[in-house]
C-alpha cells in the first residue's frame, strides 16, 4: 500500500503587526491575506512578493509568501521563506510550525522535529505541532512516541481527533496488532463518517478483517439491460446478421455471481490462495425457441435460454512482496455452458509485477497468455471451432495515488490473436491489437466510491480477413479488416449496512469496423447488491 501523503496545513489568520517591516509592506501583505482568504492564491502570492520586495526583512511578508508557496506545492520556496522569516523574527512561532510542516512534506523528518518542538511550546499551536511531530516519529519507526503525540494532538484539538486516531491505527497495523488497528479504523469511520479519511479508514478496516481469516466468500445479484446481447462478451464471434453470434437485440436479464477463496499460505513475503466462482445469466425475453407439430402448430415454447451462459472458474493466485517491488502469478481455468451444452473452455496464465517509483505512484506490468477452446455444436450455426485461438497480451499501467483512497491511472496494452486453425476462416480472425486506457477510482464522503474508465483499441486483422465468407465468391476480396473500439464505463459503489454494497453503473462498447458485419454498438446498464464475508 502506498504511503498516504500528509497535507500541508497553513494558517491564513492575519497576525498582529509588529515593529518589523515598512508601512508599505504591511499594507501589501494585509491585502494579500484578504486575497488568500478569498481563494485567490495567485493574486495573493503577487501581493506577498511585492511586500517582500518592498522590505526583504519584513518577517510577516516572508511568512505569508512562504505559506502561499507551500499551498501551491512549492515546498522548497516555502522552506526558504519560512526559515528567513524565523531568522529576522525569531518570535514568529507560526513560521516554525509551517516550516516544520513543509519539511514533513519533503520527508525531511529529522530536520522538521526541532521546528515542530518549538511550535509545540505555544498553547495555540501545541495540538497541530504534536500531530505533525507524531507523523515524524511514525515515519522514523518510533511508535511509542508517535502514539503519545497523536493522543496529545487529539486531546488538544477535536478537529485532529479523526486523523490522529487514523494514524494510531497505522501504528497498530505496523506493530502486527491487527484487531487493535481495526478498532482504531472503525472508530474513525463512526466518529467522522462524512470525511475523506473515513473512506480510507473503512478500506483498511475491511482489508484487515478479510485478512484476519484464511477464507472469504461473496455473493452478488444484479438486474441488467443489454442493448445488444452477445453470446460471448470477450470474443467478437461474428455478425449481427447471424443471431447465433450477435443478437442485434436488447434484453433484460438477471445475473448471479457466487464465489470464494482460501489462503493456503500467508507469510510476510509470500501468499498463495485458491478460489472458485460461478456466473449465471438468465435472460427475460431473448432466445425463445418453439417446437412445432407436423402441421405447423406450436407444440411447446421454451423461453429465453439461447443466450444464457453459465461459467465455472477456478483460480490459483501466488504473490510475493519485497521492499522494492511486488510480483505474482495468476492462473485461471474457465468452463462455460450455453444453456446445458458445452460452449467454451479457456485457460489464463498471468505473471505480473508492481514497482513503486515514488511514494504516490507505481508502475504495474503484466503478460497474459489466454487460450480459448470452443466446442463444436450439432449444427453449423453452433460450430465456433474456427475461433479457437491463443491470445498474448502485454500491458503496462501507471497508477497515481492521490491520497484518501483516490487513484488515477493511464496504461497501454498490446495483444496478438493467434488462431489454432490454419484454414482461411480461422486465420481471418488473426489480429494485432493496440489499446490505450485511462480511468480513476474516487472515494467520496461517507465511503461512497465512484470509478470510471475509457479505452481506445485498434485491431488490425490478417490479410485472410479480405476473403468473404461463403456463399460469396472467394475472389471478391474486401478491404483488410480493421476495427476501432471505444469502451466507456462508470460505476457507483454505495456501502450498505453490515457486509453489503450496492453497485450501479453503465458499460458501453462502440465497435467501428470497416467490415460492416463486425460493427456493433452495445450499452449495458446494471444495478445490483454484493455481500462479502
PyMOL commands that set and color helices and strands:
alter all, ss='L'
color gray80, all
select helices_A, chain A and resi 23-37+41-54+59-71+75-88+93-105+109-120+126-139+143-156+158-174+178-191+196-211+380-382+385-387+424-427+445-447+463-466+516-518
alter helices_A, ss='H'
color red, helices_A
select strands_A, chain A and resi 215-226+251-266+270-283+289-292+298-302+309-321+326-338+341-356+361-374+389-401+406-419+431-443+449-461+482-495+500-513+520-532
alter strands_A, ss='S'
color yellow, strands_A
deselect
rebuild
show_as cartoon
